[in-house]
Every structure is written in structure tokens, then in C-alpha cells.
Amino acid sequence: MKVKKMEIHTVSSLASLMNAYERALIIDALVSTQGNQSQAAKLLGTSKRVIHYKIHKYGIDPRRFRMEA
């Protein structure tokens, strides 16, 4: 029983860590592109649709990375 509990805990921890890492990568890309989702997607080698989905999934507001003129 202990092994199964530990495996479940490790998997959930891994999922949490992967989500946190993915969120950080997206934020870094948005910072680099000043909030431009299309450019961030290109930088990360994915589509704008995927970035848009992940931005909503992780509750990221890309407007906060835009530079004011």
C-alpha cells in the first residue's frame, strides 16, 4: 500500500511541477514579446491557439506584459 500511495503522490507532484514550469515558460515568452501571443507562440514553437488555451488555463493576463507607449 505504501508504494501505491507514494506513486500517486509523485505523479501529482510531477504534474504540479510540470504545470508550474510550463506557466513560467509562457510568462517568460510573453515578457520577451511584450505580451504578443502570436510571437510568444512562435518563440515556444507552438501555435497561437495552444498559447491562448494555456494562458486561460493558468490564469495569465497577457495585457500586463504590454509596454505602454
N, C-alpha and C positions, 0 to 999 in steps of 0.2 A: 504493500500500500504506500509506503513512503516514497518509493521510486516513482509511482504514478503521480503523486502529488507534486513531487519535485519537477517532473517533466512538464506538467501543466503550468507550474509557476514559471519555469524557464521559458516556455513558449510565450506566455503572456508578457513576460518581461522583454523578450526579444521583440515582440510585436510593438510594444510601447517604445522601445529604443529605436526601432526602425522608423516608426511614425515621427518621433522627435527629430531624427536625423533628416528625414525627408522634408519635414516642415522647415528645418534650418536651411537646407539647400535651396528651397523655394524662396525663402526670405532673402538669402544672400543674392540669388539671381534677381529678385525684384529690386533690391538695393542697387545692384550693379546696373540695372536697366532703368532706374528711376521709376519703377512701378509699371513699366511696359510689359504686359503679359505675353505678347507675341514674341518680343525679343527674349524674355526670360525663358519661354518655351524653347526657342532656338538654342539658347545658351545651354540648356539642360538636355538637349537632344530629344525633345518630345513635342507633342502638339499643343496648340493653344487650348484646345478642348480639355486635354488632360490637366493642364495647369489650372484652368478655370475650375474644374471639378475639385482639384486638390486644395485650391485656395478656399473654396467654400467648405470643404471637409475639415480643414484645420482652422477655420475662422480667421483667416488672414485678410486684412483690408489693404489691398494694393495701393489705394489712394494715399496712404500715409508715407509712401516711398517716393511720391512725385515731388519734384522740385518746384517751388513757387517762383514765378517769373518776376 
